Amino acid sequence: MNQSVVRNVEVAVVDEELEATVFGCLCAYDVGSWKEEQAVCARPHDAATVYDEVYRAWPSDLGKQLSKSARATFKTPLLPLVYGEIDFSSFSATLSKVRTFGGLPVGGSFYDLGSGVGRPCVAAAVGFPLSKAVGIEYLVELHRVSKEAQRRYEEFNASVDDATSIDFVRGDFTNLADCDWTDGDVVFANSTCFDTAMRVAVSACALRLRKGAFFVSSTRLFLPEHDFQTLSADLVSMSWGQATVFIQKKITPPRQIPVTPVSPTWRPA
Ligand SMILES: C[S@@+](CC[C@H](N)C(=O)[O-])C[C@H]1O[C@@H](n2cnc3c(N)ncnc32)[C@H](O)[C@@H]1O
């Protein structure tokens, strides 16, 4: 069993690009169960090898650079669009932990809210026996790279019958008409830079998730406590440093309240 020990030490990580101070609890992190998980989800290629192959040709800071220039075309600085990425091993360990809590069922679905160049979806697809992994990204330039990552992933898995399907959608994840992610078994949001409007809109959408679905987020808990039980809080590696990652489980049946999408307020310069 993957045990995390919270030592109640506050840490602050400041990143020039993230423009945010990230607070978290220091946790002992055990990635051992990820290795066991790989044995369970045997694939012809090692998960890390496929992941590395998909992203090998690009500079590691490609997403950050593309995001920076895309955001410069908006009227006001858009904090919720600030870029940062998962680290493959840490994220795989987090998903592994979701499985120990009973999430990520075989044939299940995974969504990434704000998918950037697509790393969380590729990591989920190469490591776990899901039916689909879908990422939603607002910035066209990042979406375009993720579609190329999808193409490379599909090329690598051409001969694998039960490979997880990947798709990337260009749109606003707070607008369910762009992509309805509320049928997700596991939903991930690298939410460190989400502002209040975004947290409110995502919370309203998340109420539509089924009872028993999982939501994984970073830095701040924001989903309604009445509907989501927090199962763990671990300090994990991200591209900008360390962030606290929360695993939460929906404990109430789905319900619908109105959602106000955030992107109509984002004005081009
Ligand atoms: C911190 S990055 C995370 C990238 C990726 N999920 C990862 O963890 O590697 C957040 C991403 O969310 C995107 N984003 C923010 N708000 C969005 C929205 N409402 N709809 C779609 N994408 C959004 C940003 O453009 C950015 O690429």
The ligand as a Gaussian input file, in Angstrom:
#p B3LYP/6-31G(d) Opt

LIG

0 1
 C       -0.801000      24.340000     -15.786000
 S       -1.109000      23.959000     -17.506000
 C       -1.279000      22.205000     -17.432000
 C       -0.880000      21.451000     -18.691000
 C       -1.073000      19.940000     -18.581000
 N       -2.380000      19.604000     -18.071000
 C       -0.049000      19.343000     -17.668000
 O       -0.337000      19.220000     -16.459000
 O        1.046000      18.962000     -18.142000
 C       -2.775000      24.525000     -17.626000
 C       -3.296000      24.540000     -19.048000
 O       -4.695000      24.819000     -18.997000
 C       -5.032000      25.634000     -20.104000
 N       -6.321000      26.260000     -19.739000
 C       -6.564000      27.107000     -18.715000
 N       -7.862000      27.409000     -18.658000
 C       -8.476000      26.736000     -19.654000
 C       -9.838000      26.614000     -20.073000
 N      -10.835000      27.247000     -19.446000
 N      -10.118000      25.797000     -21.096000
 C       -9.122000      25.102000     -21.735000
 N       -7.813000      25.195000     -21.383000
 C       -7.494000      25.995000     -20.337000
 C       -3.851000      26.567000     -20.234000
 O       -3.758000      27.158000     -21.522000
 C       -2.686000      25.609000     -19.938000
 O       -2.209000      25.016000     -21.111000

